[in-house]
Amino acid sequence: PPGLPTGLAPWDNTVADLLKDAGYDTGMFGKWHLGNRPGRHPIDQGFDEWYGIQDSTAPSMYADLLGYEADKMETPWIWEGRAGEPAQALEQYTQTNRATIDAEITDRTVAYIHAHAGDDNPFFCYVPFALVHHPCIPHPDFEGVSGNGAYADAMIEVDHRAGQVLDAIDDAGIT
């Protein structure tokens, strides 16, 4: 029900918790959807750093729905955080930045890979892209490329973004 804590409990262990205990650096970039309150964010579940959304992508369209009342619903945000610090709401999550969030998730993932590839510690990076969930709004660079609608365009974009992450691993020399 609204208002109650959702997602993983603070005492639940994640792969990130286990790897952190084993000496890994951990990063998470993308859709969490496993807890939307302080104490239940990725930075509370074993991740050193996090950028993304705390719920699904549907909240990006809330402000555009008939009957939306900002004072009666939580505003959806794009978040960023580091372990040991409170997560920060960066910007409201809207249908406009919904179309570009996977590009930003990819850019931050690639930067994380390059920043940690030469470290003494191993690293773990979890990347749950926001596409292809509803509303399915591909990046403008991918809109119409499939000829089969937004969902197919978004699938092409996800393949491209995953390829960029894999290329970063190759480029960093850690394949």
MODELLER restraints for C-alpha pairs under 7 A, 6 or more apart:
rsr = mdl.restraints
at = mdl.atoms
rsr.add(forms.Gaussian(group=physical.xy_distance, feature=features.Distance(at['CA:5:A'], at['CA:37:A']), mean=6.39, stdev=0.5))
rsr.add(forms.Gaussian(group=physical.xy_distance, feature=features.Distance(at['CA:6:A'], at['CA:35:A']), mean=4.96, stdev=0.5))
rsr.add(forms.Gaussian(group=physical.xy_distance, feature=features.Distance(at['CA:6:A'], at['CA:36:A']), mean=6.41, stdev=0.5))
rsr.add(forms.Gaussian(group=physical.xy_distance, feature=features.Distance(at['CA:7:A'], at['CA:34:A']), mean=4.12, stdev=0.5))
rsr.add(forms.Gaussian(group=physical.xy_distance, feature=features.Distance(at['CA:7:A'], at['CA:35:A']), mean=3.88, stdev=0.5))
rsr.add(forms.Gaussian(group=physical.xy_distance, feature=features.Distance(at['CA:7:A'], at['CA:40:A']), mean=6.84, stdev=0.5))
rsr.add(forms.Gaussian(group=physical.xy_distance, feature=features.Distance(at['CA:8:A'], at['CA:34:A']), mean=5.69, stdev=0.5))
rsr.add(forms.Gaussian(group=physical.xy_distance, feature=features.Distance(at['CA:8:A'], at['CA:35:A']), mean=5.95, stdev=0.5))
rsr.add(forms.Gaussian(group=physical.xy_distance, feature=features.Distance(at['CA:8:A'], at['CA:40:A']), mean=6.27, stdev=0.5))
rsr.add(forms.Gaussian(group=physical.xy_distance, feature=features.Distance(at['CA:9:A'], at['CA:40:A']), mean=6.56, stdev=0.5))
rsr.add(forms.Gaussian(group=physical.xy_distance, feature=features.Distance(at['CA:10:A'], at['CA:39:A']), mean=6.29, stdev=0.5))
rsr.add(forms.Gaussian(group=physical.xy_distance, feature=features.Distance(at['CA:10:A'], at['CA:40:A']), mean=6.16, stdev=0.5))
rsr.add(forms.Gaussian(group=physical.xy_distance, feature=features.Distance(at['CA:14:A'], at['CA:45:A']), mean=6.45, stdev=0.5))
rsr.add(forms.Gaussian(group=physical.xy_distance, feature=features.Distance(at['CA:14:A'], at['CA:46:A']), mean=6.90, stdev=0.5))
rsr.add(forms.Gaussian(group=physical.xy_distance, feature=features.Distance(at['CA:16:A'], at['CA:26:A']), mean=6.47, stdev=0.5))
rsr.add(forms.Gaussian(group=physical.xy_distance, feature=features.Distance(at['CA:16:A'], at['CA:45:A']), mean=6.93, stdev=0.5))
rsr.add(forms.Gaussian(group=physical.xy_distance, feature=features.Distance(at['CA:16:A'], at['CA:46:A']), mean=4.67, stdev=0.5))
rsr.add(forms.Gaussian(group=physical.xy_distance, feature=features.Distance(at['CA:16:A'], at['CA:47:A']), mean=5.90, stdev=0.5))
rsr.add(forms.Gaussian(group=physical.xy_distance, feature=features.Distance(at['CA:17:A'], at['CA:45:A']), mean=6.17, stdev=0.5))
rsr.add(forms.Gaussian(group=physical.xy_distance, feature=features.Distance(at['CA:17:A'], at['CA:46:A']), mean=4.04, stdev=0.5))
rsr.add(forms.Gaussian(group=physical.xy_distance, feature=features.Distance(at['CA:20:A'], at['CA:26:A']), mean=6.70, stdev=0.5))
rsr.add(forms.Gaussian(group=physical.xy_distance, feature=features.Distance(at['CA:20:A'], at['CA:46:A']), mean=6.22, stdev=0.5))
rsr.add(forms.Gaussian(group=physical.xy_distance, feature=features.Distance(at['CA:23:A'], at['CA:121:A']), mean=6.52, stdev=0.5))
rsr.add(forms.Gaussian(group=physical.xy_distance, feature=features.Distance(at['CA:24:A'], at['CA:121:A']), mean=5.77, stdev=0.5))
rsr.add(forms.Gaussian(group=physical.xy_distance, feature=features.Distance(at['CA:24:A'], at['CA:122:A']), mean=5.01, stdev=0.5))
rsr.add(forms.Gaussian(group=physical.xy_distance, feature=features.Distance(at['CA:24:A'], at['CA:123:A']), mean=4.86, stdev=0.5))
rsr.add(forms.Gaussian(group=physical.xy_distance, feature=features.Distance(at['CA:24:A'], at['CA:124:A']), mean=6.58, stdev=0.5))
rsr.add(forms.Gaussian(group=physical.xy_distance, feature=features.Distance(at['CA:25:A'], at['CA:48:A']), mean=6.68, stdev=0.5))
rsr.add(forms.Gaussian(group=physical.xy_distance, feature=features.Distance(at['CA:25:A'], at['CA:121:A']), mean=6.60, stdev=0.5))
rsr.add(forms.Gaussian(group=physical.xy_distance, feature=features.Distance(at['CA:25:A'], at['CA:122:A']), mean=6.41, stdev=0.5))
rsr.add(forms.Gaussian(group=physical.xy_distance, feature=features.Distance(at['CA:25:A'], at['CA:123:A']), mean=4.53, stdev=0.5))
rsr.add(forms.Gaussian(group=physical.xy_distance, feature=features.Distance(at['CA:25:A'], at['CA:124:A']), mean=6.26, stdev=0.5))
rsr.add(forms.Gaussian(group=physical.xy_distance, feature=features.Distance(at['CA:26:A'], at['CA:47:A']), mean=4.93, stdev=0.5))
rsr.add(forms.Gaussian(group=physical.xy_distance, feature=features.Distance(at['CA:26:A'], at['CA:48:A']), mean=5.21, stdev=0.5))
rsr.add(forms.Gaussian(group=physical.xy_distance, feature=features.Distance(at['CA:26:A'], at['CA:49:A']), mean=6.85, stdev=0.5))
rsr.add(forms.Gaussian(group=physical.xy_distance, feature=features.Distance(at['CA:26:A'], at['CA:123:A']), mean=5.68, stdev=0.5))
rsr.add(forms.Gaussian(group=physical.xy_distance, feature=features.Distance(at['CA:26:A'], at['CA:124:A']), mean=4.84, stdev=0.5))
rsr.add(forms.Gaussian(group=physical.xy_distance, feature=features.Distance(at['CA:26:A'], at['CA:125:A']), mean=5.76, stdev=0.5))
rsr.add(forms.Gaussian(group=physical.xy_distance, feature=features.Distance(at['CA:27:A'], at['CA:47:A']), mean=5.42, stdev=0.5))
rsr.add(forms.Gaussian(group=physical.xy_distance, feature=features.Distance(at['CA:27:A'], at['CA:48:A']), mean=5.72, stdev=0.5))
rsr.add(forms.Gaussian(group=physical.xy_distance, feature=features.Distance(at['CA:27:A'], at['CA:49:A']), mean=4.91, stdev=0.5))
rsr.add(forms.Gaussian(group=physical.xy_distance, feature=features.Distance(at['CA:27:A'], at['CA:50:A']), mean=5.99, stdev=0.5))
rsr.add(forms.Gaussian(group=physical.xy_distance, feature=features.Distance(at['CA:27:A'], at['CA:124:A']), mean=6.40, stdev=0.5))
rsr.add(forms.Gaussian(group=physical.xy_distance, feature=features.Distance(at['CA:27:A'], at['CA:125:A']), mean=4.72, stdev=0.5))
rsr.add(forms.Gaussian(group=physical.xy_distance, feature=features.Distance(at['CA:27:A'], at['CA:126:A']), mean=6.34, stdev=0.5))
rsr.add(forms.Gaussian(group=physical.xy_distance, feature=features.Distance(at['CA:28:A'], at['CA:47:A']), mean=6.49, stdev=0.5))
rsr.add(forms.Gaussian(group=physical.xy_distance, feature=features.Distance(at['CA:28:A'], at['CA:49:A']), mean=6.30, stdev=0.5))
rsr.add(forms.Gaussian(group=physical.xy_distance, feature=features.Distance(at['CA:28:A'], at['CA:50:A']), mean=4.82, stdev=0.5))
rsr.add(forms.Gaussian(group=physical.xy_distance, feature=features.Distance(at['CA:28:A'], at['CA:51:A']), mean=6.63, stdev=0.5))
rsr.add(forms.Gaussian(group=physical.xy_distance, feature=features.Distance(at['CA:28:A'], at['CA:125:A']), mean=5.66, stdev=0.5))
rsr.add(forms.Gaussian(group=physical.xy_distance, feature=features.Distance(at['CA:28:A'], at['CA:126:A']), mean=4.73, stdev=0.5))
rsr.add(forms.Gaussian(group=physical.xy_distance, feature=features.Distance(at['CA:28:A'], at['CA:127:A']), mean=5.93, stdev=0.5))
rsr.add(forms.Gaussian(group=physical.xy_distance, feature=features.Distance(at['CA:29:A'], at['CA:50:A']), mean=5.59, stdev=0.5))
rsr.add(forms.Gaussian(group=physical.xy_distance, feature=features.Distance(at['CA:29:A'], at['CA:51:A']), mean=4.85, stdev=0.5))
rsr.add(forms.Gaussian(group=physical.xy_distance, feature=features.Distance(at['CA:29:A'], at['CA:52:A']), mean=5.64, stdev=0.5))
rsr.add(forms.Gaussian(group=physical.xy_distance, feature=features.Distance(at['CA:29:A'], at['CA:105:A']), mean=5.58, stdev=0.5))
rsr.add(forms.Gaussian(group=physical.xy_distance, feature=features.Distance(at['CA:29:A'], at['CA:109:A']), mean=6.42, stdev=0.5))
rsr.add(forms.Gaussian(group=physical.xy_distance, feature=features.Distance(at['CA:29:A'], at['CA:126:A']), mean=6.49, stdev=0.5))
rsr.add(forms.Gaussian(group=physical.xy_distance, feature=features.Distance(at['CA:29:A'], at['CA:127:A']), mean=5.12, stdev=0.5))
rsr.add(forms.Gaussian(group=physical.xy_distance, feature=features.Distance(at['CA:29:A'], at['CA:128:A']), mean=6.82, stdev=0.5))
rsr.add(forms.Gaussian(group=physical.xy_distance, feature=features.Distance(at['CA:30:A'], at['CA:51:A']), mean=6.29, stdev=0.5))
rsr.add(forms.Gaussian(group=physical.xy_distance, feature=features.Distance(at['CA:30:A'], at['CA:52:A']), mean=4.41, stdev=0.5))
rsr.add(forms.Gaussian(group=physical.xy_distance, feature=features.Distance(at['CA:30:A'], at['CA:53:A']), mean=6.33, stdev=0.5))
rsr.add(forms.Gaussian(group=physical.xy_distance, feature=features.Distance(at['CA:30:A'], at['CA:105:A']), mean=5.86, stdev=0.5))
rsr.add(forms.Gaussian(group=physical.xy_distance, feature=features.Distance(at['CA:30:A'], at['CA:127:A']), mean=5.67, stdev=0.5))
rsr.add(forms.Gaussian(group=physical.xy_distance, feature=features.Distance(at['CA:30:A'], at['CA:128:A']), mean=4.92, stdev=0.5))
rsr.add(forms.Gaussian(group=physical.xy_distance, feature=features.Distance(at['CA:30:A'], at['CA:129:A']), mean=5.22, stdev=0.5))
rsr.add(forms.Gaussian(group=physical.xy_distance, feature=features.Distance(at['CA:30:A'], at['CA:130:A']), mean=6.22, stdev=0.5))
rsr.add(forms.Gaussian(group=physical.xy_distance, feature=features.Distance(at['CA:31:A'], at['CA:52:A']), mean=5.64, stdev=0.5))
rsr.add(forms.Gaussian(group=physical.xy_distance, feature=features.Distance(at['CA:31:A'], at['CA:53:A']), mean=4.97, stdev=0.5))
rsr.add(forms.Gaussian(group=physical.xy_distance, feature=features.Distance(at['CA:31:A'], at['CA:54:A']), mean=6.09, stdev=0.5))
rsr.add(forms.Gaussian(group=physical.xy_distance, feature=features.Distance(at['CA:31:A'], at['CA:55:A']), mean=6.57, stdev=0.5))
rsr.add(forms.Gaussian(group=physical.xy_distance, feature=features.Distance(at['CA:31:A'], at['CA:56:A']), mean=6.63, stdev=0.5))
rsr.add(forms.Gaussian(group=physical.xy_distance, feature=features.Distance(at['CA:31:A'], at['CA:128:A']), mean=5.54, stdev=0.5))
rsr.add(forms.Gaussian(group=physical.xy_distance, feature=features.Distance(at['CA:31:A'], at['CA:129:A']), mean=6.22, stdev=0.5))
rsr.add(forms.Gaussian(group=physical.xy_distance, feature=features.Distance(at['CA:31:A'], at['CA:130:A']), mean=5.53, stdev=0.5))
rsr.add(forms.Gaussian(group=physical.xy_distance, feature=features.Distance(at['CA:32:A'], at['CA:53:A']), mean=6.19, stdev=0.5))
rsr.add(forms.Gaussian(group=physical.xy_distance, feature=features.Distance(at['CA:32:A'], at['CA:54:A']), mean=4.92, stdev=0.5))
rsr.add(forms.Gaussian(group=physical.xy_distance, feature=features.Distance(at['CA:32:A'], at['CA:55:A']), mean=6.14, stdev=0.5))
rsr.add(forms.Gaussian(group=physical.xy_distance, feature=features.Distance(at['CA:33:A'], at['CA:54:A']), mean=5.21, stdev=0.5))
rsr.add(forms.Gaussian(group=physical.xy_distance, feature=features.Distance(at['CA:33:A'], at['CA:55:A']), mean=4.14, stdev=0.5))
rsr.add(forms.Gaussian(group=physical.xy_distance, feature=features.Distance(at['CA:33:A'], at['CA:56:A']), mean=5.91, stdev=0.5))
rsr.add(forms.Gaussian(group=physical.xy_distance, feature=features.Distance(at['CA:35:A'], at['CA:41:A']), mean=5.73, stdev=0.5))
rsr.add(forms.Gaussian(group=physical.xy_distance, feature=features.Distance(at['CA:35:A'], at['CA:54:A']), mean=6.70, stdev=0.5))
rsr.add(forms.Gaussian(group=physical.xy_distance, feature=features.Distance(at['CA:36:A'], at['CA:54:A']), mean=5.38, stdev=0.5))
rsr.add(forms.Gaussian(group=physical.xy_distance, feature=features.Distance(at['CA:36:A'], at['CA:55:A']), mean=6.61, stdev=0.5))
rsr.add(forms.Gaussian(group=physical.xy_distance, feature=features.Distance(at['CA:42:A'], at['CA:50:A']), mean=6.50, stdev=0.5))
rsr.add(forms.Gaussian(group=physical.xy_distance, feature=features.Distance(at['CA:43:A'], at['CA:49:A']), mean=6.13, stdev=0.5))
rsr.add(forms.Gaussian(group=physical.xy_distance, feature=features.Distance(at['CA:43:A'], at['CA:50:A']), mean=6.49, stdev=0.5))
rsr.add(forms.Gaussian(group=physical.xy_distance, feature=features.Distance(at['CA:43:A'], at['CA:81:A']), mean=6.54, stdev=0.5))
rsr.add(forms.Gaussian(group=physical.xy_distance, feature=features.Distance(at['CA:43:A'], at['CA:82:A']), mean=5.97, stdev=0.5))
rsr.add(forms.Gaussian(group=physical.xy_distance, feature=features.Distance(at['CA:43:A'], at['CA:83:A']), mean=4.72, stdev=0.5))
rsr.add(forms.Gaussian(group=physical.xy_distance, feature=features.Distance(at['CA:44:A'], at['CA:83:A']), mean=6.67, stdev=0.5))
rsr.add(forms.Gaussian(group=physical.xy_distance, feature=features.Distance(at['CA:47:A'], at['CA:83:A']), mean=6.62, stdev=0.5))
rsr.add(forms.Gaussian(group=physical.xy_distance, feature=features.Distance(at['CA:48:A'], at['CA:82:A']), mean=5.45, stdev=0.5))
rsr.add(forms.Gaussian(group=physical.xy_distance, feature=features.Distance(at['CA:48:A'], at['CA:83:A']), mean=4.79, stdev=0.5))
rsr.add(forms.Gaussian(group=physical.xy_distance, feature=features.Distance(at['CA:49:A'], at['CA:81:A']), mean=5.61, stdev=0.5))
rsr.add(forms.Gaussian(group=physical.xy_distance, feature=features.Distance(at['CA:49:A'], at['CA:82:A']), mean=4.36, stdev=0.5))
rsr.add(forms.Gaussian(group=physical.xy_distance, feature=features.Distance(at['CA:49:A'], at['CA:83:A']), mean=6.21, stdev=0.5))
rsr.add(forms.Gaussian(group=physical.xy_distance, feature=features.Distance(at['CA:50:A'], at['CA:80:A']), mean=5.40, stdev=0.5))
rsr.add(forms.Gaussian(group=physical.xy_distance, feature=features.Distance(at['CA:50:A'], at['CA:81:A']), mean=5.13, stdev=0.5))
rsr.add(forms.Gaussian(group=physical.xy_distance, feature=features.Distance(at['CA:50:A'], at['CA:82:A']), mean=6.43, stdev=0.5))
rsr.add(forms.Gaussian(group=physical.xy_distance, feature=features.Distance(at['CA:51:A'], at['CA:79:A']), mean=5.58, stdev=0.5))
rsr.add(forms.Gaussian(group=physical.xy_distance, feature=features.Distance(at['CA:51:A'], at['CA:80:A']), mean=4.34, stdev=0.5))
rsr.add(forms.Gaussian(group=physical.xy_distance, feature=features.Distance(at['CA:51:A'], at['CA:81:A']), mean=6.61, stdev=0.5))
rsr.add(forms.Gaussian(group=physical.xy_distance, feature=features.Distance(at['CA:52:A'], at['CA:78:A']), mean=5.47, stdev=0.5))
rsr.add(forms.Gaussian(group=physical.xy_distance, feature=features.Distance(at['CA:52:A'], at['CA:79:A']), mean=5.29, stdev=0.5))
rsr.add(forms.Gaussian(group=physical.xy_distance, feature=features.Distance(at['CA:52:A'], at['CA:80:A']), mean=6.57, stdev=0.5))
rsr.add(forms.Gaussian(group=physical.xy_distance, feature=features.Distance(at['CA:53:A'], at['CA:77:A']), mean=6.67, stdev=0.5))
rsr.add(forms.Gaussian(group=physical.xy_distance, feature=features.Distance(at['CA:53:A'], at['CA:78:A']), mean=5.00, stdev=0.5))
rsr.add(forms.Gaussian(group=physical.xy_distance, feature=features.Distance(at['CA:53:A'], at['CA:79:A']), mean=5.88, stdev=0.5))
rsr.add(forms.Gaussian(group=physical.xy_distance, feature=features.Distance(at['CA:57:A'], at['CA:130:A']), mean=6.53, stdev=0.5))
rsr.add(forms.Gaussian(group=physical.xy_distance, feature=features.Distance(at['CA:57:A'], at['CA:133:A']), mean=6.41, stdev=0.5))
rsr.add(forms.Gaussian(group=physical.xy_distance, feature=features.Distance(at['CA:57:A'], at['CA:134:A']), mean=6.53, stdev=0.5))
rsr.add(forms.Gaussian(group=physical.xy_distance, feature=features.Distance(at['CA:57:A'], at['CA:135:A']), mean=6.80, stdev=0.5))
rsr.add(forms.Gaussian(group=physical.xy_distance, feature=features.Distance(at['CA:58:A'], at['CA:134:A']), mean=5.98, stdev=0.5))
rsr.add(forms.Gaussian(group=physical.xy_distance, feature=features.Distance(at['CA:58:A'], at['CA:135:A']), mean=6.05, stdev=0.5))
rsr.add(forms.Gaussian(group=physical.xy_distance, feature=features.Distance(at['CA:59:A'], at['CA:76:A']), mean=5.87, stdev=0.5))
rsr.add(forms.Gaussian(group=physical.xy_distance, feature=features.Distance(at['CA:60:A'], at['CA:76:A']), mean=6.54, stdev=0.5))
rsr.add(forms.Gaussian(group=physical.xy_distance, feature=features.Distance(at['CA:60:A'], at['CA:93:A']), mean=5.12, stdev=0.5))
rsr.add(forms.Gaussian(group=physical.xy_distance, feature=features.Distance(at['CA:60:A'], at['CA:94:A']), mean=4.24, stdev=0.5))
rsr.add(forms.Gaussian(group=physical.xy_distance, feature=features.Distance(at['CA:60:A'], at['CA:95:A']), mean=5.26, stdev=0.5))
rsr.add(forms.Gaussian(group=physical.xy_distance, feature=features.Distance(at['CA:60:A'], at['CA:98:A']), mean=6.58, stdev=0.5))
rsr.add(forms.Gaussian(group=physical.xy_distance, feature=features.Distance(at['CA:61:A'], at['CA:94:A']), mean=6.12, stdev=0.5))
rsr.add(forms.Gaussian(group=physical.xy_distance, feature=features.Distance(at['CA:61:A'], at['CA:95:A']), mean=5.71, stdev=0.5))
rsr.add(forms.Gaussian(group=physical.xy_distance, feature=features.Distance(at['CA:62:A'], at['CA:68:A']), mean=6.64, stdev=0.5))
rsr.add(forms.Gaussian(group=physical.xy_distance, feature=features.Distance(at['CA:75:A'], at['CA:92:A']), mean=6.89, stdev=0.5))
rsr.add(forms.Gaussian(group=physical.xy_distance, feature=features.Distance(at['CA:76:A'], at['CA:92:A']), mean=5.83, stdev=0.5))
rsr.add(forms.Gaussian(group=physical.xy_distance, feature=features.Distance(at['CA:76:A'], at['CA:93:A']), mean=5.25, stdev=0.5))
rsr.add(forms.Gaussian(group=physical.xy_distance, feature=features.Distance(at['CA:77:A'], at['CA:89:A']), mean=5.79, stdev=0.5))
rsr.add(forms.Gaussian(group=physical.xy_distance, feature=features.Distance(at['CA:77:A'], at['CA:90:A']), mean=6.81, stdev=0.5))
rsr.add(forms.Gaussian(group=physical.xy_distance, feature=features.Distance(at['CA:77:A'], at['CA:91:A']), mean=5.59, stdev=0.5))
rsr.add(forms.Gaussian(group=physical.xy_distance, feature=features.Distance(at['CA:77:A'], at['CA:92:A']), mean=4.28, stdev=0.5))
rsr.add(forms.Gaussian(group=physical.xy_distance, feature=features.Distance(at['CA:77:A'], at['CA:93:A']), mean=4.58, stdev=0.5))
rsr.add(forms.Gaussian(group=physical.xy_distance, feature=features.Distance(at['CA:78:A'], at['CA:89:A']), mean=5.91, stdev=0.5))
rsr.add(forms.Gaussian(group=physical.xy_distance, feature=features.Distance(at['CA:78:A'], at['CA:90:A']), mean=5.57, stdev=0.5))
rsr.add(forms.Gaussian(group=physical.xy_distance, feature=features.Distance(at['CA:78:A'], at['CA:91:A']), mean=5.50, stdev=0.5))
rsr.add(forms.Gaussian(group=physical.xy_distance, feature=features.Distance(at['CA:78:A'], at['CA:92:A']), mean=6.17, stdev=0.5))
rsr.add(forms.Gaussian(group=physical.xy_distance, feature=features.Distance(at['CA:78:A'], at['CA:93:A']), mean=5.56, stdev=0.5))
rsr.add(forms.Gaussian(group=physical.xy_distance, feature=features.Distance(at['CA:79:A'], at['CA:87:A']), mean=6.62, stdev=0.5))
rsr.add(forms.Gaussian(group=physical.xy_distance, feature=features.Distance(at['CA:79:A'], at['CA:88:A']), mean=5.63, stdev=0.5))
rsr.add(forms.Gaussian(group=physical.xy_distance, feature=features.Distance(at['CA:79:A'], at['CA:89:A']), mean=4.61, stdev=0.5))
rsr.add(forms.Gaussian(group=physical.xy_distance, feature=features.Distance(at['CA:79:A'], at['CA:90:A']), mean=5.46, stdev=0.5))
rsr.add(forms.Gaussian(group=physical.xy_distance, feature=features.Distance(at['CA:80:A'], at['CA:87:A']), mean=5.66, stdev=0.5))
rsr.add(forms.Gaussian(group=physical.xy_distance, feature=features.Distance(at['CA:80:A'], at['CA:88:A']), mean=5.37, stdev=0.5))
rsr.add(forms.Gaussian(group=physical.xy_distance, feature=features.Distance(at['CA:80:A'], at['CA:89:A']), mean=6.60, stdev=0.5))
rsr.add(forms.Gaussian(group=physical.xy_distance, feature=features.Distance(at['CA:80:A'], at['CA:90:A']), mean=6.72, stdev=0.5))
rsr.add(forms.Gaussian(group=physical.xy_distance, feature=features.Distance(at['CA:81:A'], at['CA:87:A']), mean=4.18, stdev=0.5))
rsr.add(forms.Gaussian(group=physical.xy_distance, feature=features.Distance(at['CA:81:A'], at['CA:88:A']), mean=6.03, stdev=0.5))
rsr.add(forms.Gaussian(group=physical.xy_distance, feature=features.Distance(at['CA:98:A'], at['CA:137:A']), mean=6.80, stdev=0.5))
rsr.add(forms.Gaussian(group=physical.xy_distance, feature=features.Distance(at['CA:99:A'], at['CA:137:A']), mean=5.17, stdev=0.5))
rsr.add(forms.Gaussian(group=physical.xy_distance, feature=features.Distance(at['CA:99:A'], at['CA:138:A']), mean=5.24, stdev=0.5))
rsr.add(forms.Gaussian(group=physical.xy_distance, feature=features.Distance(at['CA:99:A'], at['CA:139:A']), mean=4.61, stdev=0.5))
rsr.add(forms.Gaussian(group=physical.xy_distance, feature=features.Distance(at['CA:100:A'], at['CA:139:A']), mean=5.24, stdev=0.5))
rsr.add(forms.Gaussian(group=physical.xy_distance, feature=features.Distance(at['CA:102:A'], at['CA:129:A']), mean=5.98, stdev=0.5))
rsr.add(forms.Gaussian(group=physical.xy_distance, feature=features.Distance(at['CA:102:A'], at['CA:130:A']), mean=6.25, stdev=0.5))
rsr.add(forms.Gaussian(group=physical.xy_distance, feature=features.Distance(at['CA:106:A'], at['CA:161:A']), mean=6.21, stdev=0.5))
rsr.add(forms.Gaussian(group=physical.xy_distance, feature=features.Distance(at['CA:106:A'], at['CA:165:A']), mean=6.70, stdev=0.5))
rsr.add(forms.Gaussian(group=physical.xy_distance, feature=features.Distance(at['CA:109:A'], at['CA:165:A']), mean=7.00, stdev=0.5))
rsr.add(forms.Gaussian(group=physical.xy_distance, feature=features.Distance(at['CA:110:A'], at['CA:165:A']), mean=5.97, stdev=0.5))
rsr.add(forms.Gaussian(group=physical.xy_distance, feature=features.Distance(at['CA:110:A'], at['CA:168:A']), mean=5.75, stdev=0.5))
rsr.add(forms.Gaussian(group=physical.xy_distance, feature=features.Distance(at['CA:113:A'], at['CA:168:A']), mean=6.88, stdev=0.5))
rsr.add(forms.Gaussian(group=physical.xy_distance, feature=features.Distance(at['CA:113:A'], at['CA:169:A']), mean=6.79, stdev=0.5))
rsr.add(forms.Gaussian(group=physical.xy_distance, feature=features.Distance(at['CA:114:A'], at['CA:172:A']), mean=6.00, stdev=0.5))
rsr.add(forms.Gaussian(group=physical.xy_distance, feature=features.Distance(at['CA:116:A'], at['CA:123:A']), mean=6.87, stdev=0.5))
rsr.add(forms.Gaussian(group=physical.xy_distance, feature=features.Distance(at['CA:117:A'], at['CA:172:A']), mean=6.13, stdev=0.5))
rsr.add(forms.Gaussian(group=physical.xy_distance, feature=features.Distance(at['CA:117:A'], at['CA:174:A']), mean=6.73, stdev=0.5))
rsr.add(forms.Gaussian(group=physical.xy_distance, feature=features.Distance(at['CA:131:A'], at['CA:154:A']), mean=6.41, stdev=0.5))
rsr.add(forms.Gaussian(group=physical.xy_distance, feature=features.Distance(at['CA:131:A'], at['CA:158:A']), mean=6.83, stdev=0.5))
rsr.add(forms.Gaussian(group=physical.xy_distance, feature=features.Distance(at['CA:132:A'], at['CA:151:A']), mean=6.65, stdev=0.5))
rsr.add(forms.Gaussian(group=physical.xy_distance, feature=features.Distance(at['CA:132:A'], at['CA:154:A']), mean=5.88, stdev=0.5))
rsr.add(forms.Gaussian(group=physical.xy_distance, feature=features.Distance(at['CA:132:A'], at['CA:155:A']), mean=6.62, stdev=0.5))
rsr.add(forms.Gaussian(group=physical.xy_distance, feature=features.Distance(at['CA:136:A'], at['CA:150:A']), mean=6.13, stdev=0.5))
rsr.add(forms.Gaussian(group=physical.xy_distance, feature=features.Distance(at['CA:136:A'], at['CA:151:A']), mean=5.90, stdev=0.5))
rsr.add(forms.Gaussian(group=physical.xy_distance, feature=features.Distance(at['CA:136:A'], at['CA:154:A']), mean=6.87, stdev=0.5))
rsr.add(forms.Gaussian(group=physical.xy_distance, feature=features.Distance(at['CA:137:A'], at['CA:150:A']), mean=6.30, stdev=0.5))
rsr.add(forms.Gaussian(group=physical.xy_distance, feature=features.Distance(at['CA:137:A'], at['CA:154:A']), mean=7.00, stdev=0.5))
rsr.add(forms.Gaussian(group=physical.xy_distance, feature=features.Distance(at['CA:138:A'], at['CA:150:A']), mean=6.39, stdev=0.5))
rsr.add(forms.Gaussian(group=physical.xy_distance, feature=features.Distance(at['CA:138:A'], at['CA:153:A']), mean=6.23, stdev=0.5))
rsr.add(forms.Gaussian(group=physical.xy_distance, feature=features.Distance(at['CA:138:A'], at['CA:154:A']), mean=4.84, stdev=0.5))
rsr.add(forms.Gaussian(group=physical.xy_distance, feature=features.Distance(at['CA:138:A'], at['CA:157:A']), mean=6.99, stdev=0.5))
rsr.add(forms.Gaussian(group=physical.xy_distance, feature=features.Distance(at['CA:142:A'], at['CA:153:A']), mean=5.80, stdev=0.5))
rsr.add(forms.Gaussian(group=physical.xy_distance, feature=features.Distance(at['CA:142:A'], at['CA:157:A']), mean=6.25, stdev=0.5))
rsr.add(forms.Gaussian(group=physical.xy_distance, feature=features.Distance(at['CA:143:A'], at['CA:150:A']), mean=6.75, stdev=0.5))
rsr.add(forms.Gaussian(group=physical.xy_distance, feature=features.Distance(at['CA:143:A'], at['CA:153:A']), mean=5.94, stdev=0.5))
rsr.add(forms.Gaussian(group=physical.xy_distance, feature=features.Distance(at['CA:144:A'], at['CA:153:A']), mean=6.30, stdev=0.5))
rsr.add(forms.Gaussian(group=physical.xy_distance, feature=features.Distance(at['CA:145:A'], at['CA:153:A']), mean=5.97, stdev=0.5))
rsr.add(forms.Gaussian(group=physical.xy_distance, feature=features.Distance(at['CA:146:A'], at['CA:152:A']), mean=6.00, stdev=0.5))
rsr.add(forms.Gaussian(group=physical.xy_distance, feature=features.Distance(at['CA:146:A'], at['CA:153:A']), mean=5.30, stdev=0.5))
rsr.add(forms.Gaussian(group=physical.xy_distance, feature=features.Distance(at['CA:169:A'], at['CA:175:A']), mean=5.70, stdev=0.5))
